[in-house]
């Protein structure tokens, strides 16, 4: 089976099977790609802050019990950590790409 022609963030070629006419796999094809990527990304800081504020507002209005609010806030904390990890991973991938480009420009290879 033909393999995806995309180059991954680490500089290696993707080994997944092609699914469409664009020569790319399911993960790299732009067709439906943005919806797929956003479905797997943790919410950003603003969305998490809104959720925390909503939880605290409900707690203050006595629409939530303290134990339920505590569990929800723990979940929000997990989401915040995942968002930070996602950001850090994207930063590392960008730095790797820049280092590769600089090495190529200087003729240092891989």
C-alpha positions as CSV (number, residue, x, y, z in Angstrom):
1,X,0.0,0.0,0.0
2,X,1.2,3.5,-0.7
3,X,2.4,5.5,2.3
4,X,1.7,9.1,3.3
5,X,4.0,11.7,1.8
6,X,3.8,14.1,4.8
7,X,6.9,14.9,6.8
8,X,6.3,14.7,10.6
9,X,7.4,17.3,13.1
10,X,10.5,15.2,13.9
11,X,11.6,15.3,10.3
12,X,10.8,11.7,9.4
13,X,8.3,10.7,6.7
14,X,4.9,9.5,7.9
15,X,4.4,5.8,7.5
16,X,0.6,5.7,7.5
17,X,-1.4,4.5,4.6
18,X,-2.8,7.0,2.1
19,X,-6.6,7.4,2.4
20,X,-7.4,9.9,-0.4
21,X,-6.2,11.3,-3.7
22,X,-4.0,13.9,-2.1
23,X,-1.3,11.4,-1.2
24,X,-1.8,11.9,2.5
25,X,-3.0,9.8,5.4
26,X,-6.1,10.5,7.5
27,X,-4.1,12.5,10.0
28,X,-2.3,14.7,7.5
29,X,-5.0,15.3,4.9
30,X,-6.4,18.8,5.1
31,X,-9.8,17.4,4.2
32,X,-11.5,17.4,7.6
33,X,-8.1,17.8,9.3
34,X,-8.9,21.0,11.3
35,X,-12.1,19.5,12.8
36,X,-10.1,16.4,13.7
37,X,-7.3,18.3,15.2
38,X,-9.5,20.6,17.2
39,X,-11.5,17.6,18.5
40,X,-8.3,16.2,20.1
41,X,-6.9,19.4,21.5
42,X,-7.5,20.4,25.1
43,X,-9.4,23.7,25.6
44,X,-7.3,26.8,25.7
45,X,-6.7,29.0,28.8
46,X,-9.7,31.3,28.2
47,X,-12.1,28.3,27.9
48,X,-10.7,26.8,31.1
49,X,-11.0,30.1,32.9
50,X,-14.6,30.4,31.8
51,X,-15.3,26.9,33.1
52,X,-13.7,27.6,36.5
53,X,-15.6,30.9,36.8
54,X,-18.9,29.1,36.0
55,X,-18.1,26.4,38.6
56,X,-17.3,29.0,41.2
57,X,-20.4,31.1,40.4
58,X,-22.6,28.0,40.7
59,X,-21.0,27.1,44.0
60,X,-21.5,30.6,45.3
61,X,-25.2,30.5,44.2
62,X,-25.5,27.1,46.0
63,X,-26.4,25.5,42.7
64,X,-23.5,23.1,43.3
65,X,-22.4,21.2,46.3
66,X,-18.9,21.8,47.5
67,X,-17.8,18.2,46.9
68,X,-19.1,18.4,43.3
69,X,-17.4,21.7,42.7
70,X,-14.1,20.3,44.1
71,X,-14.2,17.4,41.6
72,X,-15.0,19.8,38.7
73,X,-12.2,22.1,39.7
74,X,-9.8,19.2,39.8
75,X,-10.9,18.3,36.3
76,X,-10.4,21.9,35.2
77,X,-6.9,21.7,36.7
78,X,-6.2,18.6,34.6
79,X,-7.4,20.4,31.5
80,X,-5.1,23.4,32.3
81,X,-2.1,21.0,32.6
82,X,-3.0,19.4,29.3
83,X,-3.3,22.7,27.6
84,X,0.2,23.7,28.9
85,X,1.6,20.4,27.8
86,X,0.1,20.8,24.3
87,X,1.6,24.3,24.0
88,X,5.0,23.1,25.1
89,X,4.9,20.2,22.6
90,X,4.1,22.6,19.8
91,X,6.9,24.9,20.9
92,X,9.4,22.0,20.9
93,X,8.3,20.9,17.5
94,X,8.7,24.5,16.1
95,X,12.2,24.7,17.7
96,X,13.2,21.4,16.2
97,X,12.0,22.6,12.8
98,X,14.0,25.8,13.1
99,X,17.1,23.9,14.2
100,X,16.8,21.6,11.2
101,X,16.4,24.6,8.9
102,X,19.5,26.3,10.4
103,X,21.5,23.1,10.1
104,X,20.5,22.7,6.5
105,X,21.5,26.4,5.8
106,X,24.9,25.8,7.4
107,X,25.3,22.5,5.5
108,X,25.5,20.5,8.7
109,X,22.9,17.9,7.7
110,X,21.0,15.8,10.2
